[in-house]
Amino acid sequence: MKKKSKGKSKKMLAYSKEVLRKVSFDVSLFKKELSKAFQYLLEEEIEDLRQWVINNFGPQYCLQPVLARN
């Protein structure tokens, strides 16, 4: 797997937050999109996103990140 650049990843973090805002009406869809976001973000950004989710939507929306990286 290619190493992700910080700039690209920051854009992915912002994109992930935007998608999550738009799908927050449906908890199951939200969790699906959150799971996808965890796959594309850098490890240090995953905790930032997890904390953002808890602060904006509450702990019931959060998942434990599953890091399935090769």
N, CA and C atoms as an extended XYZ file, in Angstrom:
210
Properties=species:S:1:pos:R:3:atomname:S:1:resname:S:1:resid:I:1 pbc="F F F"
N         0.841       -1.181        0.000 N   MET     1
C         0.000        0.000        0.000 CA  MET     1
C         0.885        1.242        0.000 C   MET     1
N         0.478        2.229       -0.779 N   LYS     2
C         1.253        3.460       -0.860 CA  LYS     2
C         1.101        4.281        0.414 C   LYS     2
N         2.125        5.009        0.726 N   LYS     3
C         2.108        5.920        1.866 CA  LYS     3
C         1.260        7.134        1.499 C   LYS     3
N         0.361        7.539        2.354 N   LYS     4
C        -0.505        8.683        2.084 CA  LYS     4
C         0.207        9.966        2.494 C   LYS     4
N        -0.002       11.011        1.719 N   SER     5
C         0.589       12.295        2.074 CA  SER     5
C        -0.296       12.985        3.105 C   SER     5
N         0.308       13.813        3.914 N   LYS     6
C        -0.427       14.533        4.959 CA  LYS     6
C        -1.508       15.426        4.362 C   LYS     6
N        -1.180       16.153        3.262 N   GLY     7
C        -2.144       17.054        2.638 CA  GLY     7
C        -3.363       16.319        2.130 C   GLY     7
N        -3.144       15.211        1.455 N   LYS     8
C        -4.252       14.405        0.945 CA  LYS     8
C        -5.096       13.868        2.088 C   LYS     8
N        -4.441       13.428        3.138 N   SER     9
C        -5.153       12.857        4.262 CA  SER     9
C        -5.989       13.918        4.979 C   SER     9
N        -5.468       15.129        5.112 N   LYS    10
C        -6.224       16.207        5.755 CA  LYS    10
C        -7.491       16.482        4.957 C   LYS    10
N        -7.391       16.413        3.632 N   LYS    11
C        -8.572       16.594        2.800 CA  LYS    11
C        -9.555       15.451        3.034 C   LYS    11
N        -9.035       14.243        3.211 N   MET    12
C        -9.890       13.093        3.453 CA  MET    12
C       -10.583       13.220        4.802 C   MET    12
N        -9.903       13.749        5.791 N   LEU    13
C       -10.504       13.966        7.105 CA  LEU    13
C       -11.660       14.964        6.989 C   LEU    13
N       -11.444       16.051        6.289 N   ALA    14
C       -12.494       17.053        6.098 CA  ALA    14
C       -13.656       16.469        5.295 C   ALA    14
N       -13.350       15.707        4.265 N   TYR    15
C       -14.382       15.067        3.453 CA  TYR    15
C       -15.194       14.083        4.299 C   TYR    15
N       -14.507       13.301        5.120 N   SER    16
C       -15.179       12.327        5.975 CA  SER    16
C       -16.142       13.019        6.930 C   SER    16
N       -15.723       14.117        7.510 N   LYS    17
C       -16.593       14.855        8.427 CA  LYS    17
C       -17.830       15.370        7.696 C   LYS    17
N       -17.640       15.862        6.469 N   GLU    18
C       -18.765       16.363        5.685 CA  GLU    18
C       -19.762       15.248        5.369 C   GLU    18
N       -19.261       14.097        4.953 N   VAL    19
C       -20.127       12.947        4.668 CA  VAL    19
C       -20.875       12.534        5.926 C   VAL    19
N       -20.167       12.462        7.036 N   LEU    20
C       -20.796       12.044        8.294 CA  LEU    20
C       -21.890       13.021        8.736 C   LEU    20
N       -21.665       14.310        8.517 N   ARG    21
C       -22.708       15.291        8.845 CA  ARG    21
C       -23.974       15.012        8.030 C   ARG    21
N       -23.769       14.698        6.735 N   LYS    22
C       -24.906       14.506        5.830 CA  LYS    22
C       -25.684       13.225        6.108 C   LYS    22
N       -25.033       12.195        6.633 N   VAL    23
C       -25.715       10.920        6.872 CA  VAL    23
C       -26.076       10.712        8.343 C   VAL    23
N       -25.923       11.721        9.156 N   SER    24
C       -26.153       11.563       10.594 CA  SER    24
C       -27.604       11.271       10.949 C   SER    24
N       -28.523       11.419       10.013 N   PHE    25
C       -29.925       11.112       10.274 CA  PHE    25
C       -30.176        9.614       10.427 C   PHE    25
N       -29.240        8.779        9.948 N   ASP    26
C       -29.399        7.321        9.980 CA  ASP    26
C       -28.170        6.711       10.658 C   ASP    26
N       -28.348        6.180       11.863 N   VAL    27
C       -27.216        5.673       12.643 CA  VAL    27
C       -26.485        4.541       11.927 C   VAL    27
N       -27.198        3.628       11.299 N   SER    28
C       -26.520        2.506       10.636 CA  SER    28
C       -25.713        2.981        9.427 C   SER    28
N       -26.250        3.924        8.655 N   LEU    29
C       -25.509        4.486        7.531 CA  LEU    29
C       -24.304        5.278        8.035 C   LEU    29
N       -24.504        6.011        9.116 N   PHE    30
C       -23.426        6.780        9.725 CA  PHE    30
C       -22.266        5.865       10.115 C   PHE    30
N       -22.587        4.749       10.779 N   LYS    31
C       -21.541        3.822       11.214 CA  LYS    31
C       -20.830        3.183       10.023 C   LYS    31
N       -21.554        2.924        8.949 N   LYS    32
C       -20.947        2.372        7.732 CA  LYS    32
C       -19.944        3.367        7.143 C   LYS    32
N       -20.353        4.633        7.058 N   GLU    33
C       -19.457        5.668        6.514 CA  GLU    33
C       -18.273        5.912        7.453 C   GLU    33
N       -18.505        5.833        8.747 N   LEU    34
C       -17.421        6.005        9.711 CA  LEU    34
C       -16.393        4.882        9.558 C   LEU    34
N       -16.881        3.689        9.366 N   SER    35
C       -15.994        2.553        9.161 CA  SER    35
C       -15.141        2.743        7.905 C   SER    35
N       -15.756        3.248        6.845 N   LYS    36
C       -15.004        3.522        5.608 CA  LYS    36
C       -13.949        4.600        5.852 C   LYS    36
N       -14.306        5.621        6.598 N   ALA    37
C       -13.372        6.713        6.869 CA  ALA    37
C       -12.140        6.201        7.614 C   ALA    37
N       -12.358        5.286        8.563 N   PHE    38
C       -11.232        4.730        9.319 CA  PHE    38
C       -10.233        4.037        8.392 C   PHE    38
N       -10.701        3.478        7.297 N   GLN    39
C        -9.822        2.772        6.362 CA  GLN    39
C        -8.918        3.716        5.585 C   GLN    39
N        -9.380        4.955        5.367 N   TYR    40
C        -8.647        5.877        4.509 CA  TYR    40
C        -7.815        6.914        5.250 C   TYR    40
N        -8.017        7.043        6.541 N   LEU    41
C        -7.296        8.068        7.293 CA  LEU    41
C        -5.984        7.534        7.858 C   LEU    41
N        -5.084        8.456        8.129 N   LEU    42
C        -3.853        8.103        8.818 CA  LEU    42
C        -4.197        7.748       10.258 C   LEU    42
N        -3.397        6.896       10.841 N   GLU    43
C        -3.690        6.417       12.194 CA  GLU    43
C        -3.847        7.546       13.209 C   GLU    43
N        -3.027        8.578       13.102 N   GLU    44
C        -3.121        9.673       14.070 CA  GLU    44
C        -4.397       10.512       13.874 C   GLU    44
N        -4.999       10.447       12.691 N   GLU    45
C        -6.222       11.206       12.439 CA  GLU    45
C        -7.476       10.457       12.891 C   GLU    45
N        -7.371        9.160       13.035 N   ILE    46
C        -8.522        8.359       13.435 CA  ILE    46
C        -9.017        8.783       14.815 C   ILE    46
N        -8.119        9.005       15.740 N   GLU    47
C        -8.524        9.439       17.081 CA  GLU    47
C        -9.168       10.820       17.024 C   GLU    47
N        -8.654       11.706       16.162 N   ASP    48
C        -9.271       13.025       15.995 CA  ASP    48
C       -10.707       12.892       15.493 C   ASP    48
N       -10.904       12.020       14.506 N   LEU    49
C       -12.249       11.825       13.965 CA  LEU    49
C       -13.166       11.194       15.009 C   LEU    49
N       -12.669       10.226       15.731 N   ARG    50
C       -13.464        9.568       16.770 CA  ARG    50
C       -13.917       10.586       17.824 C   ARG    50
N       -13.019       11.444       18.251 N   GLN    51
C       -13.349       12.475       19.236 CA  GLN    51
C       -14.338       13.478       18.657 C   GLN    51
N       -14.181       13.835       17.390 N   TRP    52
C       -15.103       14.745       16.715 CA  TRP    52
C       -16.512       14.152       16.702 C   TRP    52
N       -16.615       12.867       16.400 N   VAL    53
C       -17.914       12.190       16.370 CA  VAL    53
C       -18.565       12.239       17.750 C   VAL    53
N       -17.815       11.908       18.781 N   ILE    54
C       -18.362       11.924       20.145 CA  ILE    54
C       -18.820       13.328       20.526 C   ILE    54
N       -18.024       14.335       20.214 N   ASN    55
C       -18.370       15.714       20.563 CA  ASN    55
C       -19.588       16.228       19.809 C   ASN    55
N       -19.756       15.814       18.543 N   ASN    56
C       -20.832       16.337       17.711 CA  ASN    56
C       -22.100       15.490       17.710 C   ASN    56
N       -21.964       14.200       17.909 N   PHE    57
C       -23.118       13.318       17.765 CA  PHE    57
C       -23.371       12.431       18.981 C   PHE    57
N       -22.411       12.310       19.847 N   GLY    58
C       -22.565       11.483       21.036 CA  GLY    58
C       -21.912       10.122       20.880 C   GLY    58
N       -21.650        9.461       21.989 N   PRO    59
C       -20.919        8.190       21.960 CA  PRO    59
C       -21.668        7.059       21.268 C   PRO    59
N       -23.002        7.128       21.185 N   GLN    60
C       -23.739        6.050       20.533 CA  GLN    60
C       -23.419        5.964       19.035 C   GLN    60
N       -22.889        7.020       18.444 N   TYR    61
C       -22.540        7.022       17.032 CA  TYR    61
C       -21.136        6.494       16.770 C   TYR    61
N       -20.343        6.362       17.800 N   CYS    62
C       -18.937        6.034       17.595 CA  CYS    62
C       -18.680        4.532       17.546 C   CYS    62
N       -17.699        4.173       16.766 N   LEU    63
C       -17.235        2.798       16.640 CA  LEU    63
C       -15.792        2.726       17.109 C   LEU    63
N       -15.382        1.567       17.531 N   GLN    64
C       -13.953        1.370       17.770 CA  GLN    64
C       -13.303        1.221       16.403 C   GLN    64
N       -12.261        1.991       16.118 N   PRO    65
C       -11.607        1.869       14.816 CA  PRO    65
C       -11.010        0.484       14.608 C   PRO    65
N       -11.270       -0.075       13.482 N   VAL    66
C       -10.699       -1.374       13.127 CA  VAL    66
C        -9.614       -1.084       12.104 C   VAL    66
N        -8.397       -1.258       12.509 N   LEU    67
C        -7.273       -0.953       11.623 CA  LEU    67
C        -6.874       -2.209       10.880 C   LEU    67
N        -7.398       -2.347        9.711 N   ALA    68
C        -7.086       -3.527        8.870 CA  ALA    68
C        -6.152       -3.051        7.764 C   ALA    68
N        -4.963       -2.735        8.134 N   ARG    69
C        -3.980       -2.227        7.173 CA  ARG    69
C        -2.950       -3.288        6.909 C   ARG    69
N        -2.523       -3.366        5.671 N   ASN    70
C        -1.499       -4.355        5.287 CA  ASN    70
C        -0.122       -3.758        5.353 C   ASN    70
